[in-house]
Amino acid sequence: MERGSDVQRDGMYLELSDADTRKVVAEVFYSGKADRMSFTAYEEDLPLEAVELLIERGKQLLSPTIEEVP
């Protein structure tokens, strides 16, 4: 998995790549502009476990956190 930011789309992404080809097969994207997350699959028949892990990690790594000031 690779995490990065996308200035053009105003957000952050987490990509899942095929281990053999290094081709991106799926992505979780957090849009700062829309304040929402989305999932995109670029290939069919992805293992469910891999998709679930990508989504869970996306929630952990891409969701904005708000720290309260005491």
TIGUZA-426929 format. One record per atom (N, C-alpha, C, O, CB): residue number from 1; x negated, y, z; residue in one letter. Coordinates in nm, 3 decimals, m for minus. Glycine has a CB too. Layout:
<atoms>
[atom NUM [X Y Z] 'A']
...
</atoms>
This chain:
<atoms>
[atom 1 [m0.085 m0.118 0.000] 'M']
[atom 1 [0.000 0.000 0.000] 'M']
[atom 1 [m0.088 0.124 0.000] 'M']
[atom 1 [m0.195 0.128 0.062] 'M']
[atom 1 [0.096 0.000 0.122] 'M']
[atom 2 [m0.041 0.223 m0.071] 'E']
[atom 2 [m0.115 0.349 m0.078] 'E']
[atom 2 [m0.019 0.465 m0.049] 'E']
[atom 2 [0.090 0.473 m0.106] 'E']
[atom 2 [m0.183 0.367 m0.216] 'E']
[atom 3 [m0.064 0.553 0.040] 'R']
[atom 3 [0.017 0.670 0.076] 'R']
[atom 3 [m0.045 0.794 0.014] 'R']
[atom 3 [m0.167 0.805 0.002] 'R']
[atom 3 [0.027 0.685 0.231] 'R']
[atom 4 [0.041 0.887 m0.027] 'G']
[atom 4 [m0.010 1.010 m0.084] 'G']
[atom 4 [0.098 1.117 m0.087] 'G']
[atom 4 [0.212 1.093 m0.046] 'G']
[atom 4 [m0.062 0.986 m0.225] 'G']
[atom 5 [0.060 1.234 m0.134] 'S']
[atom 5 [0.157 1.344 m0.146] 'S']
[atom 5 [0.173 1.379 m0.293] 'S']
[atom 5 [0.081 1.361 m0.373] 'S']
[atom 5 [0.112 1.468 m0.063] 'S']
[atom 6 [0.289 1.431 m0.325] 'D']
[atom 6 [0.321 1.470 m0.462] 'D']
[atom 6 [0.372 1.613 m0.459] 'D']
[atom 6 [0.485 1.639 m0.418] 'D']
[atom 6 [0.428 1.374 m0.527] 'D']
[atom 7 [0.287 1.706 m0.502] 'V']
[atom 7 [0.320 1.849 m0.498] 'V']
[atom 7 [0.435 1.881 m0.593] 'V']
[atom 7 [0.522 1.962 m0.561] 'V']
[atom 7 [0.197 1.934 m0.533] 'V']
[atom 8 [0.435 1.819 m0.711] 'Q']
[atom 8 [0.539 1.848 m0.810] 'Q']
[atom 8 [0.677 1.806 m0.761] 'Q']
[atom 8 [0.775 1.876 m0.786] 'Q']
[atom 8 [0.508 1.777 m0.941] 'Q']
[atom 9 [0.685 1.694 m0.691] 'R']
[atom 9 [0.815 1.647 m0.640] 'R']
[atom 9 [0.841 1.695 m0.497] 'R']
[atom 9 [0.946 1.665 m0.440] 'R']
[atom 9 [0.821 1.495 m0.645] 'R']
[atom 10 [0.746 1.769 m0.438] 'D']
[atom 10 [0.758 1.822 m0.303] 'D']
[atom 10 [0.787 1.714 m0.201] 'D']
[atom 10 [0.890 1.715 m0.134] 'D']
[atom 10 [0.867 1.927 m0.299] 'D']
[atom 11 [0.693 1.619 m0.190] 'G']
[atom 11 [0.714 1.513 m0.093] 'G']
[atom 11 [0.594 1.423 m0.079] 'G']
[atom 11 [0.484 1.452 m0.127] 'G']
[atom 11 [0.833 1.432 m0.130] 'G']
[atom 12 [0.618 1.310 m0.010] 'M']
[atom 12 [0.515 1.210 0.014] 'M']
[atom 12 [0.566 1.074 m0.031] 'M']
[atom 12 [0.686 1.049 m0.032] 'M']
[atom 12 [0.474 1.207 0.163] 'M']
[atom 13 [0.473 0.985 m0.067] 'Y']
[atom 13 [0.512 0.854 m0.116] 'Y']
[atom 13 [0.427 0.745 m0.052] 'Y']
[atom 13 [0.318 0.768 m0.001] 'Y']
[atom 13 [0.500 0.847 m0.268] 'Y']
[atom 14 [0.482 0.625 m0.057] 'L']
[atom 14 [0.410 0.504 m0.019] 'L']
[atom 14 [0.434 0.405 m0.133] 'L']
[atom 14 [0.549 0.370 m0.161] 'L']
[atom 14 [0.456 0.446 0.122] 'L']
[atom 15 [0.327 0.362 m0.197] 'E']
[atom 15 [0.338 0.274 m0.313] 'E']
[atom 15 [0.296 0.133 m0.278] 'E']
[atom 15 [0.206 0.111 m0.197] 'E']
[atom 15 [0.254 0.327 m0.428] 'E']
[atom 16 [0.361 0.037 m0.342] 'L']
[atom 16 [0.325 m0.104 m0.333] 'L']
[atom 16 [0.271 m0.145 m0.469] 'L']
[atom 16 [0.338 m0.126 m0.571] 'L']
[atom 16 [0.448 m0.193 m0.290] 'L']
[atom 17 [0.151 m0.201 m0.470] 'S']
[atom 17 [0.088 m0.242 m0.596] 'S']
[atom 17 [0.070 m0.392 m0.602] 'S']
[atom 17 [0.056 m0.459 m0.499] 'S']
[atom 17 [m0.048 m0.172 m0.614] 'S']
[atom 18 [0.072 m0.446 m0.725] 'D']
[atom 18 [0.044 m0.586 m0.749] 'D']
[atom 18 [m0.103 m0.611 m0.716] 'D']
[atom 18 [m0.190 m0.537 m0.762] 'D']
[atom 18 [0.077 m0.627 m0.897] 'D']
[atom 19 [m0.130 m0.712 m0.637] 'A']
[atom 19 [m0.268 m0.739 m0.593] 'A']
[atom 19 [m0.360 m0.776 m0.709] 'A']
[atom 19 [m0.480 m0.746 m0.704] 'A']
[atom 19 [m0.268 m0.852 m0.491] 'A']
[atom 20 [m0.308 m0.838 m0.812] 'D']
[atom 20 [m0.391 m0.881 m0.925] 'D']
[atom 20 [m0.414 m0.769 m1.026] 'D']
[atom 20 [m0.527 m0.748 m1.070] 'D']
[atom 20 [m0.327 m0.998 m0.994] 'D']
[atom 21 [m0.308 m0.698 m1.062] 'T']
[atom 21 [m0.318 m0.598 m1.169] 'T']
[atom 21 [m0.337 m0.456 m1.119] 'T']
[atom 21 [m0.374 m0.368 m1.197] 'T']
[atom 21 [m0.195 m0.603 m1.254] 'T']
[atom 22 [m0.314 m0.433 m0.991] 'R']
[atom 22 [m0.319 m0.299 m0.930] 'R']
[atom 22 [m0.210 m0.205 m0.984] 'R']
[atom 22 [m0.213 m0.085 m0.958] 'R']
[atom 22 [m0.457 m0.236 m0.955] 'R']
[atom 23 [m0.115 m0.260 m1.057] 'K']
[atom 23 [m0.003 m0.182 m1.110] 'K']
[atom 23 [0.098 m0.155 m0.998] 'K']
[atom 23 [0.131 m0.245 m0.921] 'K']
[atom 23 [0.065 m0.255 m1.229] 'K']
[atom 24 [0.147 m0.030 m0.990] 'V']
[atom 24 [0.247 0.006 m0.889] 'V']
[atom 24 [0.378 m0.063 m0.925] 'V']
[atom 24 [0.429 m0.049 m1.037] 'V']
[atom 24 [0.265 0.161 m0.880] 'V']
[atom 25 [0.434 m0.137 m0.829] 'V']
[atom 25 [0.557 m0.212 m0.854] 'V']
[atom 25 [0.677 m0.154 m0.780] 'V']
[atom 25 [0.791 m0.182 m0.817] 'V']
[atom 25 [0.539 m0.356 m0.816] 'V']
[atom 26 [0.653 m0.073 m0.676] 'A']
[atom 26 [0.763 m0.012 m0.600] 'A']
[atom 26 [0.711 0.107 m0.522] 'A']
[atom 26 [0.591 0.121 m0.498] 'A']
[atom 26 [0.828 m0.116 m0.504] 'A']
[atom 27 [0.806 0.194 m0.483] 'E']
[atom 27 [0.768 0.317 m0.413] 'E']
[atom 27 [0.879 0.358 m0.317] 'E']
[atom 27 [0.997 0.346 m0.348] 'E']
[atom 27 [0.739 0.430 m0.513] 'E']
[atom 28 [0.839 0.407 m0.201] 'V']
[atom 28 [0.929 0.478 m0.110] 'V']
[atom 28 [0.883 0.623 m0.114] 'V']
[atom 28 [0.764 0.652 m0.104] 'V']
[atom 28 [0.925 0.418 0.040] 'V']
[atom 29 [0.978 0.715 m0.130] 'F']
[atom 29 [0.944 0.857 m0.145] 'F']
[atom 29 [1.026 0.939 m0.047] 'F']
[atom 29 [1.148 0.922 m0.038] 'F']
[atom 29 [0.969 0.905 m0.290] 'F']
[atom 30 [0.960 1.029 0.025] 'Y']
[atom 30 [1.029 1.124 0.112] 'Y']
[atom 30 [1.022 1.261 0.045] 'Y']
[atom 30 [0.914 1.313 0.019] 'Y']
[atom 30 [0.966 1.128 0.256] 'Y']
[atom 31 [1.139 1.319 0.018] 'S']
[atom 31 [1.147 1.451 m0.042] 'S']
[atom 31 [1.166 1.555 0.067] 'S']
[atom 31 [1.266 1.553 0.139] 'S']
[atom 31 [1.263 1.459 m0.145] 'S']
[atom 32 [1.069 1.645 0.079] 'G']
[atom 32 [1.081 1.753 0.177] 'G']
[atom 32 [1.190 1.851 0.137] 'G']
[atom 32 [1.256 1.910 0.223] 'G']
[atom 32 [0.948 1.825 0.191] 'G']
[atom 33 [1.207 1.868 0.007] 'K']
[atom 33 [1.309 1.961 m0.044] 'K']
[atom 33 [1.450 1.911 m0.012] 'K']
[atom 33 [1.535 1.988 0.035] 'K']
[atom 33 [1.293 1.981 m0.195] 'K']
[atom 34 [1.475 1.783 m0.038] 'A']
[atom 34 [1.607 1.725 m0.015] 'A']
[atom 34 [1.622 1.668 0.126] 'A']
[atom 34 [1.733 1.636 0.169] 'A']
[atom 34 [1.635 1.616 m0.117] 'A']
[atom 35 [1.510 1.655 0.198] 'D']
[atom 35 [1.508 1.597 0.333] 'D']
[atom 35 [1.572 1.457 0.333] 'D']
[atom 35 [1.659 1.427 0.415] 'D']
[atom 35 [1.581 1.689 0.432] 'D']
[atom 36 [1.526 1.373 0.240] 'R']
[atom 36 [1.578 1.236 0.235] 'R']
[atom 36 [1.473 1.143 0.176] 'R']
[atom 36 [1.378 1.187 0.110] 'R']
[atom 36 [1.708 1.230 0.152] 'R']
[atom 37 [1.491 1.012 0.201] 'M']
[atom 37 [1.402 0.910 0.149] 'M']
[atom 37 [1.473 0.832 0.040] 'M']
[atom 37 [1.595 0.817 0.041] 'M']
[atom 37 [1.354 0.816 0.262] 'M']
[atom 38 [1.392 0.784 m0.056] 'S']
[atom 38 [1.447 0.701 m0.163] 'S']
[atom 38 [1.352 0.585 m0.192] 'S']
[atom 38 [1.233 0.592 m0.160] 'S']
[atom 38 [1.472 0.786 m0.291] 'S']
[atom 39 [1.406 0.480 m0.252] 'F']
[atom 39 [1.329 0.362 m0.291] 'F']
[atom 39 [1.342 0.343 m0.440] 'F']
[atom 39 [1.451 0.355 m0.496] 'F']
[atom 39 [1.376 0.236 m0.214] 'F']
[atom 40 [1.230 0.312 m0.507] 'T']
[atom 40 [1.232 0.284 m0.650] 'T']
[atom 40 [1.152 0.158 m0.676] 'T']
[atom 40 [1.038 0.146 m0.631] 'T']
[atom 40 [1.175 0.403 m0.731] 'T']
[atom 41 [1.212 0.063 m0.749] 'A']
[atom 41 [1.141 m0.058 m0.791] 'A']
[atom 41 [1.108 m0.043 m0.939] 'A']
[atom 41 [1.196 m0.012 m1.020] 'A']
[atom 41 [1.227 m0.188 m0.765] 'A']
[atom 42 [0.983 m0.063 m0.974] 'Y']
[atom 42 [0.938 m0.053 m1.113] 'Y']
[atom 42 [0.929 m0.189 m1.180] 'Y']
[atom 42 [0.907 m0.197 m1.301] 'Y']
[atom 42 [0.803 0.017 m1.119] 'Y']
[atom 43 [0.945 m0.294 m1.102] 'E']
[atom 43 [0.943 m0.432 m1.153] 'E']
[atom 43 [1.062 m0.507 m1.095] 'E']
[atom 43 [1.116 m0.468 m0.992] 'E']
[atom 43 [0.808 m0.504 m1.117] 'E']
[atom 44 [1.102 m0.614 m1.161] 'E']
[atom 44 [1.210 m0.699 m1.112] 'E']
[atom 44 [1.152 m0.815 m1.032] 'E']
[atom 44 [1.033 m0.845 m1.040] 'E']
[atom 44 [1.296 m0.752 m1.229] 'E']
[atom 45 [1.238 m0.879 m0.956] 'D']
[atom 45 [1.203 m1.000 m0.881] 'D']
[atom 45 [1.089 m0.981 m0.782] 'D']
[atom 45 [1.000 m1.066 m0.772] 'D']
[atom 45 [1.167 m1.108 m0.977] 'D']
[atom 46 [1.092 m0.871 m0.710] 'L']
[atom 46 [0.992 m0.848 m0.606] 'L']
[atom 46 [1.029 m0.932 m0.483] 'L']
[atom 46 [1.147 m0.948 m0.454] 'L']
[atom 46 [0.982 m0.696 m0.569] 'L']
[atom 47 [0.930 m0.983 m0.412] 'P']
[atom 47 [0.960 m1.060 m0.290] 'P']
[atom 47 [1.031 m0.970 m0.188] 'P']
[atom 47 [0.986 m0.859 m0.160] 'P']
[atom 47 [0.829 m1.118 m0.229] 'P']
[atom 48 [1.140 m1.018 m0.133] 'L']
[atom 48 [1.219 m0.941 m0.037] 'L']
[atom 48 [1.135 m0.897 0.081] 'L']
[atom 48 [1.149 m0.785 0.129] 'L']
[atom 48 [1.339 m1.023 0.011] 'L']
[atom 49 [1.047 m0.984 0.129] 'E']
[atom 49 [0.963 m0.951 0.243] 'E']
[atom 49 [0.874 m0.831 0.213] 'E']
[atom 49 [0.852 m0.746 0.300] 'E']
[atom 49 [0.878 m1.072 0.283] 'E']
[atom 50 [0.823 m0.822 0.092] 'A']
[atom 50 [0.737 m0.710 0.052] 'A']
[atom 50 [0.817 m0.580 0.045] 'A']
[atom 50 [0.770 m0.474 0.086] 'A']
[atom 50 [0.670 m0.738 m0.083] 'A']
[atom 51 [0.939 m0.589 m0.007] 'V']
[atom 51 [1.026 m0.471 m0.016] 'V']
[atom 51 [1.063 m0.423 0.124] 'V']
[atom 51 [1.059 m0.303 0.152] 'V']
[atom 51 [1.153 m0.501 m0.098] 'V']
[atom 52 [1.100 m0.515 0.211] 'E']
[atom 52 [1.136 m0.478 0.348] 'E']
[atom 52 [1.018 m0.414 0.420] 'E']
[atom 52 [1.036 m0.315 0.492] 'E']
[atom 52 [1.184 m0.602 0.425] 'E']
[atom 53 [0.898 m0.468 0.403] 'L']
[atom 53 [0.780 m0.412 0.467] 'L']
[atom 53 [0.750 m0.272 0.413] 'L']
[atom 53 [0.717 m0.182 0.490] 'L']
[atom 53 [0.659 m0.505 0.446] 'L']
[atom 54 [0.761 m0.254 0.283] 'L']
[atom 54 [0.738 m0.124 0.222] 'L']
[atom 54 [0.835 m0.020 0.277] 'L']
[atom 54 [0.795 0.091 0.311] 'L']
[atom 54 [0.751 m0.132 0.069] 'L']
[atom 55 [0.961 m0.056 0.287] 'I']
[atom 55 [1.062 0.038 0.338] 'I']
[atom 55 [1.036 0.071 0.485] 'I']
[atom 55 [1.044 0.187 0.525] 'I']
[atom 55 [1.203 m0.020 0.321] 'I']
[atom 56 [1.006 m0.030 0.565] 'E']
[atom 56 [0.979 m0.007 0.708] 'E']
[atom 56 [0.857 0.081 0.727] 'E']
[atom 56 [0.860 0.176 0.806] 'E']
[atom 56 [0.960 m0.141 0.781] 'E']
[atom 57 [0.749 0.051 0.655] 'R']
[atom 57 [0.629 0.133 0.667] 'R']
[atom 57 [0.654 0.275 0.615] 'R']
[atom 57 [0.601 0.372 0.669] 'R']
[atom 57 [0.512 0.069 0.589] 'R']
[atom 58 [0.734 0.286 0.511] 'G']
[atom 58 [0.771 0.419 0.459] 'G']
[atom 58 [0.842 0.501 0.564] 'G']
[atom 58 [0.814 0.620 0.580] 'G']
[atom 58 [0.858 0.405 0.336] 'G']
[atom 59 [0.934 0.439 0.636] 'K']
[atom 59 [1.005 0.510 0.744] 'K']
[atom 59 [0.907 0.556 0.851] 'K']
[atom 59 [0.919 0.667 0.903] 'K']
[atom 59 [1.113 0.420 0.805] 'K']
[atom 60 [0.811 0.470 0.885] 'Q']
[atom 60 [0.714 0.503 0.990] 'Q']
[atom 60 [0.617 0.611 0.946] 'Q']
[atom 60 [0.586 0.702 1.023] 'Q']
[atom 60 [0.637 0.378 1.030] 'Q']
[atom 61 [0.568 0.603 0.824] 'L']
[atom 61 [0.460 0.689 0.779] 'L']
[atom 61 [0.503 0.818 0.710] 'L']
[atom 61 [0.428 0.915 0.707] 'L']
[atom 61 [0.374 0.615 0.688] 'L']
[atom 62 [0.624 0.819 0.653] 'L']
[atom 62 [0.665 0.934 0.573] 'L']
[atom 62 [0.769 1.022 0.640] 'L']
[atom 62 [0.783 1.139 0.604] 'L']
[atom 62 [0.718 0.887 0.442] 'L']
[atom 63 [0.842 0.968 0.735] 'S']
[atom 63 [0.946 1.047 0.801] 'S']
[atom 63 [0.884 1.162 0.878] 'S']
[atom 63 [0.785 1.144 0.950] 'S']
[atom 63 [1.030 0.959 0.895] 'S']
[atom 64 [0.942 1.280 0.865] 'P']
[atom 64 [0.889 1.394 0.941] 'P']
[atom 64 [0.914 1.374 1.091] 'P']
[atom 64 [1.018 1.321 1.131] 'P']
[atom 64 [0.953 1.529 0.893] 'P']
[atom 65 [0.818 1.416 1.170] 'T']
[atom 65 [0.836 1.409 1.314] 'T']
[atom 65 [0.837 1.550 1.370] 'T']
[atom 65 [0.764 1.638 1.326] 'T']
[atom 65 [0.724 1.324 1.381] 'T']
[atom 66 [0.921 1.568 1.467] 'I']
[atom 66 [0.933 1.700 1.531] 'I']
[atom 66 [0.889 1.685 1.674] 'I']
[atom 66 [0.946 1.606 1.750] 'I']
[atom 66 [1.081 1.757 1.523] 'I']
[atom 67 [0.787 1.759 1.711] 'E']
[atom 67 [0.738 1.754 1.847] 'E']
[atom 67 [0.799 1.870 1.926] 'E']
[atom 67 [0.797 1.985 1.882] 'E']
[atom 67 [0.583 1.760 1.851] 'E']
[atom 68 [0.852 1.837 2.041] 'E']
[atom 68 [0.910 1.941 2.126] 'E']
[atom 68 [0.799 2.011 2.203] 'E']
[atom 68 [0.707 1.948 2.253] 'E']
[atom 68 [1.014 1.882 2.222] 'E']
[atom 69 [0.810 2.140 2.212] 'V']
[atom 69 [0.713 2.218 2.289] 'V']
[atom 69 [0.768 2.234 2.429] 'V']
[atom 69 [0.880 2.282 2.446] 'V']
[atom 69 [0.686 2.358 2.223] 'V']
[atom 70 [0.689 2.194 2.532] 'P']
[atom 70 [0.741 2.203 2.670] 'P']
[atom 70 [0.760 2.346 2.715] 'P']
[atom 70 [0.802 2.370 2.828] 'P']
[atom 70 [0.647 2.132 2.766] 'P']
</atoms>
